């Protein structure tokens, strides 16, 4: 009998090697490689020559076949349903990831309770907390009377055996997948092999019984989802719950969605009664604004089809000669800030080389829209010259390395949202023209023209 080959798997990235080593060659993490049981799957040679039995013929269909849209379960939480594209899809698997303490369990418990109160069968399985702890949280949220089937377990086989004894639930929440273990393979809970195997069994149950399964996942220090990357490929939807503990708001993003788009967000606020919906996020991020403050610009960001107005703040501090200036960014890409500073120096004649630059997006919001370039540039020029940007103006536009102000998508939608909140002007690309809706447009072809406008040169 042939001796089984040893198999070593990195618990951080899932890389497989034939021998143990201290550092993973793929992800460079230390002490993450663990020996796992060898795979019993057929080798490529065995599969090619059909040495382990014959397969069955599969049915092939054409692209023009009729397709039925999947049925969805709306939770009644509009922001959650928006981010998912309309609600949970039957017989689907969703990975719900976020930082510890961000509110993942709270939001899912609220959604599960609402579905249960609407007559849907819901099961909530916690592998991190005792059942009494979950019940106490439900009482604090005012959901203690919801008919949710609750259990505290970590064995995947026990969970699936219990659920198979009666009608399958419409929604199954597993909190969290890193605590689950399957007795079909060796390894401690949380290892790559256990997470992969447990998720595979739960997803198979979802597809066979028509249950919508939600797997709560942890994240690493850099914000990526913990466990094997294959887990994100196995599920149908990946939701990321973001936010800072020191701030009230939370943002739910769809990173992957096989049944809808990934460009919508849901905004929530944490209060004493759990997570509440924020119907108008712009009002949340623009509270307590003061007129006449230098270095502050309002930017109409776009998250999918939803415009969100945020305040971008800049501070420029002159240093003594010889000191090394510092660049600090919160809520925006530091590389993008370096580019905007370089264009301001090379194309507009402004000097930031002897000054420290601090940039912050108010409220802890994270801006990823490239249209924020012009708003950032306006805030930097205002902070450097100590001349405030007009309080009734918003700014948006993308900046090229040549100093050109390039057009951005959905200008009318951005301006419409700004008009609702009382803004009257828009500092925008010259191509916007009449698309600004209710706002008066000050259009600029180059960044130098914007600088001249803010400094009163023309």
N, C-alpha and C positions, 0 to 999 in steps of 0.2 A: 504493500500500500504506500502511495506517495506521501511524503511528509508535507503537511499543510504549510504554506508560506505565511510568514508573519506579516502583519499589516499594521502600520502605524498611521494614525489620523490626527491632524491638527484640529484642536477643539475650537480654534478661532476662525479658521477659513475653510476647513474641510479638506485640506490638501492631504494626499495619501503618499506615503513613502514606504520603502522596504526595510528601513532600519530606523532606530531611534536617534534623535539628535536634539540638542538643547534648544536650538533656534530654528523656527520654521523658515525654509528657504523661500516660500512664497509671500507670506505676510510679515516676516521678520519678528514675530512674537516669540517670547522666551517661555520655556517650560509649558508649552501647550500641546505637545505631541504625546499621545497615549496609544498603547497597543490595544487593538480591538480584534474580535474574533474574525477569522478569515471568512470571506464571502462564499456562499454555497451556490452562487449563480453560475450558470453555464458559461464556459469560456467562449470567445468568438469562434474558435475552431469547432467546438461542440454545437454551437448554435447553427453554424454554417452547414454542418453535416447531419443535423437533426439527430444527435446521439442520445438525447434525453426524451424522446417521444415526439410525436407529431403535433402540430398546432391545428388551429381551426381556421377556416376561411372567413374573412371579414367582408362585410358589405360595403361596397364603394358607391357613393352618391355623387351627383353632379352639383356644380356650383349654383345652378338655377333652381334647385329644389326649394320648396317653401320652408320658411323658417318661422317658428313661433317665438314671439318675444317672451323672455322669462318673466314669470310672475314675481312681484315684489311685495314685501311686507313693510309698510310704512310704520315707523315707530311713533309718529306724532311729535317727534323732536325735529323741527324743520331744519335746523342747521346740520344735524347728523344725516338726515335724509338727503339734503342738498349735496353734501360732500360725497355720499355714496352713489349719487345719480338717481335717487328716488326711493331708497330703502334697501333692506336686505333681500337678496335674491334667494329663492328656494334652491336647495341642493347645491349651495355654494360654500366656499371656504374663505374666510376673511382673517387676515393677520392684523391685529390692532397693537401697534407698538408706541412706546413713549417712555420718557424718563420716569424714574421711581417717584411716586408721590404727586404726579402731574394731574391725576384724576381719571385714569383709565378705568379702574374698577367702578368708580362712582358713576361715570357716564354710562357704562354698559349695564350697571344695575338699574339705572333709571330707564334705559331703553327696554331692558328685559321686563321690568315691572309694568311699563305701559303696554307692551305687547300682551302680557299675561292678563291685564285688566281688560284688554280688548277681546279676550276669548281665545287667544293663541296659546298653545302649549309651549312652555318655556322651561328649560333646565339650566341651572347655574351650578357649575362644579368648580370649587376653589381648592387649589393645591397649596396655597400659601397661607390661608387663614382658616380658622375653625368656623364651623357653620354658625355658631353663636355670634362670632365677630361680624359676619356678613349680615346676620339678622339685626344686630344693633345698628349697623350703618343704615340699613333699610329703614329702621324706625326713625333715625335722625333725619332722614330724607323724606319722611312722611309716607313711606311706601310699605309699611309693615303688613298691610292687609292684602298686598298683591299675591295672587296664587302662583308664585314661582316655586318650582321644585328645586330644592337646594340640597347640596351634598358637599362634603369635604373629602376628597379622594385624590390619589396620585397614580393609581394603577389604570392604565388604559383599558386593559381587558375587563376589569371590574366595572368600569364606567359603561363600556359598550354592552356588556352582558345585562346590566341593570336597565339600560335604555331599550334594549331589545325585548324586554319582557312585556311591554305594553305598546300602545301607540307611540310612534316616534314624535319627539317634540318638534315644533316648527322652528325653534331657535335653541341652540346649545352654545353656552359660553364656557370656555375652558380658561381658567385664570390660575396659572399661566402655563404655556406649553413647555417652559423650561423645567417645571416641577413634575411633569408627567414621565412615566417610565413604562416600557413594554417588557414583559418577561420573555419575549421571543428572542431577544438578543441580550448580550452581556453589556455591562456598562452602567455607570451611575447616572441618575437623572441630571439633565443639563448638558450631557456630552453630545457631540455631533450625531453619533449613531442613535442615541436614545431620542433626541429631538426629531430627527428625520423619521425614525420608525413610528414614534407616537403620532406625529402629524399625518403620516401616511395612513395609519389605521383610522384616524378620526375623519380624514377627508374621504376615505372609501365609504365610511358609514354615511357621510353627508350625501354622497352621490347615489348610494343605493337606497336610502330611506327618504330622500327629499328634505333633509334637515339643513337649515342654514347654520353652519358652525363658525364661531368666532374664537380665534386663538389669540390670547393676550401674549405679547412678546416683550422681552426686555431689550434695552439698547445698551451699547457700549459707551465708553467715555467720549468717543468722538461722534456720538450720535447715530451710528449705524446700528442696524438690528442685530442683536446677538444671536449666535447659533450659525448653522450652515447657510450659505447663500442659496442653496437649493430650496430652502424653505420658502423663500419669496417666489420661486418659480412654481412651486407646488400649489400655492393658493391662488384664488381667483382675484382677490382684492387685497391690497396692502394699504392700511391707513396709518398715518403718522400723527400723533398727538403732541403738539409743540407748545412751548411757553416757558416762562420763568416763574419759579415759585414766589419770587418777590413781587411779581406783577399779578394783577387780578385776572387778566384775559388768558384764554387758551385758543389755539387754532388747530383745527382738524383738517388735514390734507390727505387726498387720495394719491398715493405714490404710484399705484398700479390698480387698474380696474378693467377687467375683461368685459364688463357689462355696461360701461359708461365712460365718461371722460375723466381726466385727471387734472382738470384745470379749475375745479371748484373748491372752495374752502367753507368750513363751518366755524363760526366764532362763538365762543362761550366765555362766561365770566364766573369765577368761583366765588360763591357766597356761603352764608350759613346753611342754606337749604340745598346745597349741592351746586351743580353746574347749571346755570341759566343761560338761555339763548340771548345773543346780542343781535338784534335785528338791524341796527344801524352802527356798524363798527366805526365809521368815520367820526361819529360823535364821541366815541370812547377814546380815540387816539388824539382828539383835538381839544380835550378839556383843559381848562385853566390856561388858555393862551393869553398872552399880554401883548399889547400893541407897542411898537417902538423898540423892540428887542432886536439887537443886531445878531446876525448869524442864524436866523431861523427862517425856514422856507417850508411851505406846505406843498406836498407832492401827492397827486392823485394816482396812487398805485392801482394796478389791475390784477385781480386774482380770479382767473377764469372770466366769467361774465359779470363779476362783482367789483365795482370800483371802491377803493378804500383810501380815504384821505389820511395821511400821516404827516407829522411834523419832523423835518430833518434839521438838526441843530449842529452848528459848527462853532469851534472856538480856535482862534489863532493867537498864539502867545509868542512874542518876540523874545529871543534869547541873546545873551551876551556872545560876543564873537568867540569862536573856538568851541563852543558847546555843541554837542550832538543833538539835533532836533529829534523829537519823538513823533511817531504817527500812531494814533490809537483810533480804532473803529469799533463801534458796537451797532450791530444790526445791518451792516452792509459789507460788501466784499472789499477787503483791504487792497487787493490788486487793482480794483476799479478806482479806488481813491487815488492810488499812486498815478494811474493814467490821467485822471482829471487834473491833478496837480501839475503833471508834466505838460499837459496841453495849455494850462493857464500860464505857465512860465514861458514855454516856447512860442506860443501863438499870440498871447495877450500881453506879454511883458510884465507880468506880476511875479513877485519873488516870494517864495515860501521856503527857500533853502535854509534860512536862518531863523525859522519859526517852528514851534511845535504845533501840530494840527490834531485836533480832537473832533471826531464826528460821531454823532449819536442819533439813532432813530427813536423818537419818543415813544414811551409805552412798552418798550421791549419788543416792538415789531421788527421782523426781519424782511428786508426789501431785497427781492431778486429781479425786479423788473429793470431792464436796461434803460428805460425811459427816465429813471431817477438821476441820470447824469446831469441834466440841466439844473435840476433842483439842488443837487449837491454843489455844483459850481456856483449857483447864486448864493447859497449859504456861505461858501468859502469867501467869495468876494465881499459879501456883507460883513463878515467877521473881520476880514483884513482891513477894510476901509472904514469900519465902524459906522456904516450907513445901513439902516434897516431896509429890508425888502418890503414893499408895500403890503400892508396887512390884509388887503382885499384881493391879493393875487395868489395864484397857484402857478407852479412851474413844472414842466415836463418836456422831455426831449432827449434823444440820444446824441452823444458827442463823438465825432470821429477824430482820429489822430491828426487830421489836417486842420482841425478847428471848426469843421462844418457841423451845423446842427441838423441832424437827420430826423426825418419824420418817424412817428411811432404809430402803432395800431390803436384803434378805438379812441381817437381824440375826442369825438363828440360825446362818447359815454363818460369819459373822465370829466369833461367840462360840465356835463349835465349834473353829475353828482356834486361838483363844486358849487354850482349854482343853487342847489337845494340847501346848502349850508351857508349861504349868504355871501359867497365870493363873487366878485364882479369882473376880474381880469384874469388873463392867462398869459404867462410868459412861455411861449411855445415855438416850435419850428415855423418858419415862414409858410410852409406848405399847408398848414392847418386851415387858414383862410376862414371860410364861412362854416366850417365843420365844428366850430366851437360852441354852437348852440346859444345859450343865454349869456355867455361871457364875451367881453371885449378882448380881442387878441392883440398882443404885441408880438409880432412874428420876427424871428431872427434867423438869418441864413448862416451866420458864423457866431462862434462863442465870443469873439471880440466885440461884435455888435451888442451882445447882452451885457458885457462888462462896461461898455460905454454908456449903455442905458442906465445901469445901476449906479454908476459913478457920476451921472448927470452930465456926461460929455456931449450927448446928442439926443 
